[in-house]
Amino acid sequence: MSDHTVLHVKGRVLVGPEEVRDELWVIDGRISYDRPAGAGDVRTVRGWAVPGLVDAHCHVGLDQHGAVPEDVAEKQALTDDTIPLFAERGVAIVPTLVNIATFPALADGGESKFPRWSAHMRRLHERRYDTVRSAYDAGVPVFVGTDAGGSLAHGLAAAEVGELVTAGIPPVEALAATTWAARRWLGRPGLDEGAPADLVVFDEDPRADVRVLGAPRRVVLNGRVVG
C-alpha cells in the first residue's frame, strides 16, 4: 500500500467494548470516520477492528511506607496482604501469566542448588490464577504483558489474554486489558478521530471469543498494512 492509498476498514469497528461503528477510513496514516471526497486509490479491508494490541511491562510494588524500589518490587510479590494496598492506591499489575507458565521447568532446573527458590517458584505457579482473580475482584487494574524478548518469543499478547480469561477475568475485560483500557492507562489514543491508525482486523468478534486474537486478518501500524 503506497503512502497515498486510502484504507477503508468496513464491517464492525470496536471503538470501545460497547461502541461499535460500521466503518473507518485511514487517510495519511490517521483515522477518520468521514468518507474522503474524491479518493482514487482505496483499499478495503473487511472484518472486526480493534485498537492495536498492547504488550505492557511494569515492575512496581508497595510496602508500609509506599512505593518500594524496582529491584525489590517484583510482580511475583503480589499477595493477599498487598492486594488491598494495590487496589487502594490504584496500582496496576501486569501478571505475565505466559511467563509464569515456565516456572515449573525453571524450578526443576534449580532444584539441586536452590531448593527454597524452586519451591517458591512452584508456589507462585500453583496460585497464579487465584492471585490474578483476587486482584481483579479487589479492583486492581490488570493489563496484558508477556515478558517476551528473552526466553519467550514476541507475539504472545493473544495467549496472555487467553490466560487472563482462564484466571476468571471476563473475556471483554481481558480484551480491554490489551486494547481500550491498556491504551487509556498508557495515555495512548485508540480508534479516535485523527489518531494514528494502529489497529488489528479479525474475521470474527474477539469479544465473543478471545482466541481469534491469535489469527489476525490484517495488522495496521501507523496507517500502513504490515501484516
Stockholm file with secondary structure:
# STOCKHOLM 1.0

chainA/1-227         MSDHTVLHVKGRVLVGPEEVRDELWVIDGRISYDRPAGAGDVRTVRGWAVPGLVDAHCHVGLDQHGAVPEDVAEKQALTDDTIPLFAERGVAIVPTLVNIATFPALADGGESKFPRWSAHMRRLHERRYDTVRSAYDAGVPVFVGTDAGGSLAHGLAAAEVGELVTAGIPPVEALAATTWAARRWLGRPGLDEGAPADLVVFDEDPRADVRVLGAPRRVVLNGRVVG
#=GR chainA/1-227 SS CCTTCEEEEEEEEESSSSCEEEEEEEETTEEESSCCTTCCSEEEEEEEEEECCCCCCCCCCEETTEECCTTTCCGGGCCTTTHHHHHHHTCCBCCCHHHHTTHHHHHHHHTTTCHHHHHHHHHHHHTHHHHHHHHHHTTCCBCCCCCTTSSSCSCCHHHHHHHHHHTTCCHHHHHHTTTHHHHHHHTCCCSCTTSBCCEEEESSCTTTCGGGGGSCSEEEETTEECC
#=GC SS_cons         CCTTCEEEEEEEEESSSSCEEEEEEEETTEEESSCCTTCCSEEEEEEEEEECCCCCCCCCCEETTEECCTTTCCGGGCCTTTHHHHHHHTCCBCCCHHHHTTHHHHHHHHTTTCHHHHHHHHHHHHTHHHHHHHHHHTTCCBCCCCCTTSSSCSCCHHHHHHHHHHTTCCHHHHHHTTTHHHHHHHTCCCSCTTSBCCEEEESSCTTTCGGGGGSCSEEEETTEECC
//
